[in-house]
Amino acid sequence: MIFIFNRLIAFAVVAMLLSACRSNLPPAISDPIPGEPGLAEVQAQASRYSGQKVRWGGVVVKTENRQSDSRIWMVAFPLNDWGRPRIEAPSPGRFIAIVNEFLEPLVYRPDRELTLTGNISGTETLKIGDFAYDYALVQVDNYHLWPVRVEPKYGDPLHYWPHRKYPFYRWPYHHIPYPHR
């Protein structure tokens, strides 16, 4: 009985910790918007979706501050269950996020992940190199800059854990990398 009680307490603690990790996100970022249009739909028919609320995310390409707002050029990616961009998935395209405040370009620098909610305000044709591209414009209400992803180091023993048949096969030599197969 005590064993079951201890397991129940451990489960409750883990559940509270996981819910606390997600609680720092605003609900506008973590909750999907039902019936929101995709980026390709907006680029094809921007006038149809003008003023409609979206929750999009992606990777920052560049940040430019203007007199009254900041523009963030983004490469869009699908979002996971918490609203974080899935950068391993194919990108549907690019869009520009317009924020009505100053954003520090060193913080909102290229390759940072950002999720936002806002209203579609049309499209703008700009060039990427010599190619003319129709960017969807989003007037931002809420946004969340995600922490930088930390990749495991090459010599980390836990980096090899799923690839080993026996966990302590080379235990004293964990700093020696395994050969690639």
N, C-alpha and C positions, 0 to 999 in steps of 0.2 A: 504494500500500500504506500509506504514512504517512497519507494522507487517511482511509482506512478506519479505521486505528488511532485517529486523533484523534476521529473520530465515535464510535467504540466507547467511548473514555474519557469523552467528553462525555455519552453516554447513561448510562454507569455513574454518573457524578456526579449527574446529574439524578435517576436512580432512587434513589440514596442519600438525596438531599435530600428527595424525596417520602416515602420510608419514614420518615425522621427526623421529618417533620411529623406523621405519624400515630402515631408510637411513644409520644407523650406521653399517649395515651389508654389507660386500662385496658382489657384485653381484654373485660371484662364490659360496657363501654359500646360498644366498636367492633364486637363480634361479635353478630349477631342470635341470639335464642333460638328454636330450632326448636319449632314447635307452640304458641307463646304465643297466648293469647286476645286479641281486640281489646277496646277499651274498651266498645263497645256490647254485646258478649257478656257482659262482666263486670257491667255495669249491669243487664242483664236477668236474669241468674242468678248472683248473687254467691256464694251458698252452694256452687254447683257448682265454682267456680274458687278457692275459699278456699285459701290456702297455695300457689297456683301461682306460679311465677316469671315475671315480665314485664320487658321492656325498653321503657319508654315515654319520651316526651319531649314538650316543648312550651314554652310561654311562661308565665312566672311572672305571676300576677295579684296575689297578696299573700303575705307571709310573716308568720306569727304564732308567737312563741315562747311556750311554756307552761312549767310547772314542770319537766317531765322530757323534753320533746321540742320539736321545731319542726314546724309544719305549713306546707306550701307549697301554695297553691291554684294549680292549673295549667290552662291551656287546652291540650289535647292536639293534636299534629300528627304526621303520619307522619314517619318517620325516613329519612334518606338512607343511602347505603352506609357512611358512617363513623359513623352514629348521631346526626347533628345534625338537629334538627327542620327540616322543610321548611315554612316559614311561609307560602309561597305556595299550598300545598295546602289543601283544605277540612279543617276540624277535625271529628273525630268526637265531641267533647264535652269534658267537664272531669273532673278527678280531684284528689284531695288526696294529696300525698306526705308521709309522716311520717318524720322523721329524728330519731334518738335523740341529738342534740347541739344546742347553740346555733348558730343561723345568723344572721349579721348581716343585718338587714333592709335596710340600705343597699347591701349587696353583692348580696343575693338580692332585688332590687327588681323592681317591675313592668316588663314587656317584656324581661326577660333570658331567654335560651334555656337550657334545662336538659334533660339526658338522665339517666335513672336506671334502675337495676335494683332489683328488690325482689319481695316476695311480696304477693299480694292478701290483704287482711285484712277484706274485707266492703264494705259501702256505708253511707253516712250521708246522710240527707235534710236538706238545708239550703235556705235561700231565696236566690235571686238576684233582688233586688227583691221583688216579690210572688209570684214563681214558685217553687214547691217543686221542687228538683232533686236527683236521686240521684247523689251523688259516689261514685266508686269510691275506696277507701282502699288505698294501697300503703305497706307497711312497707319503707323504703329500706335497701338494702345498700351500693350504690355510686352515686355521682352525679358528674356533670361539668357545671360551669357554663361555657358557651361564651363566647368573647370577643365583644364587641359588633361587629356588622357595620358596616363603613365603606362608606358610599355614595360614589360618585364625585362630585366637585364639578362644578357646572354648567359652569364655564369651563375645565375640564381638557381639553386637546386629545385625549387618548386616549378620553375619554368619547364623542367623535363618530366615532372611527375606523371602526366597523362601518357607519356610515350614509353614509360618503363614497365616491363612485365613484373619485375620484382622491385619494390620501392627502395630497398637498401642494397641493391646489387653492387653499386659502385659508391656506396655511402662515404667512405673516407676520401674519395676522389671526386667529390661533387663539383669542385672548381674546374675540372677538366671537361670541356664540352664533348658531347656525344657526337659521333659521326652522323652525318645526314644520310638517310637511306633513299 
